Amino acid sequence: MVLAGILFCYLVLGCFMDSLSMILLTVPIFLPIVTGMDFGMPATDVAIWFGILALVVVEVGMITRRWG
């Protein structure tokens, strides 16, 4: 649920902010939270997967900004 909430925040922020500024502002806050959770993987693998998920959701958020 925490990861879904973080990704939802990225979707909402994508409607208002540029992708680079959004990532630079939120990754220092969200990455320690995600790496601290137990996903059954090493922390480096979790960080890589979080980066991939964050980039995909940020780009979806940017698409919603262009529609509105």
C-alpha positions in Angstrom: 0.0 0.0 0.0 2.9 2.3 0.7 4.3 1.8 -2.8 0.9 2.4 -4.3 0.6 5.6 -2.4 4.0 6.8 -3.5 3.2 6.0 -7.1 -0.2 7.8 -6.8 1.7 10.9 -5.5 3.8 10.8 -8.7 0.7 10.6 -10.8 -0.8 13.7 -9.1 2.4 15.6 -9.1 2.8 14.8 -12.8 -0.2 17.0 -13.5 1.5 20.0 -12.2 5.3 19.6 -12.3 8.0 18.9 -14.9 9.4 15.3 -14.7 13.0 16.2 -13.8 12.0 18.6 -11.0 9.5 16.1 -9.7 12.1 13.3 -9.6 14.8 15.5 -8.0 12.4 16.6 -5.3 10.8 13.3 -4.3 13.5 10.6 -4.7 15.5 11.7 -1.6 12.3 11.4 0.4 10.8 8.2 -1.1 13.8 6.1 -1.8 14.8 5.5 1.8 11.2 4.5 2.6 11.1 2.0 -0.3 14.6 0.5 0.4 13.6 0.1 4.0 10.7 -2.1 3.2 11.1 -5.9 2.8 10.5 -7.0 -0.7 12.7 -10.1 -0.5 15.4 -8.5 -2.6 18.7 -6.7 -1.8 18.3 -2.9 -1.3 20.2 -2.2 -4.5 17.7 -4.3 -6.6 14.8 -2.6 -4.9 16.3 0.8 -5.7 16.6 -0.1 -9.4 13.0 -1.4 -9.6 11.7 1.7 -7.8 13.6 3.9 -10.3 12.0 2.1 -13.2 8.5 2.3 -11.6 8.9 6.0 -10.8 10.0 6.9 -14.3 7.1 5.1 -15.9 4.6 6.7 -13.5 6.1 10.1 -14.0 5.8 9.8 -17.7 2.1 8.7 -17.4 1.6 11.8 -15.2 3.2 14.0 -17.8 0.8 12.6 -20.4 -2.2 13.5 -18.2 -0.9 17.1 -18.0 -0.8 17.4 -21.7 -4.5 16.3 -22.0 -5.7 18.8 -19.4 
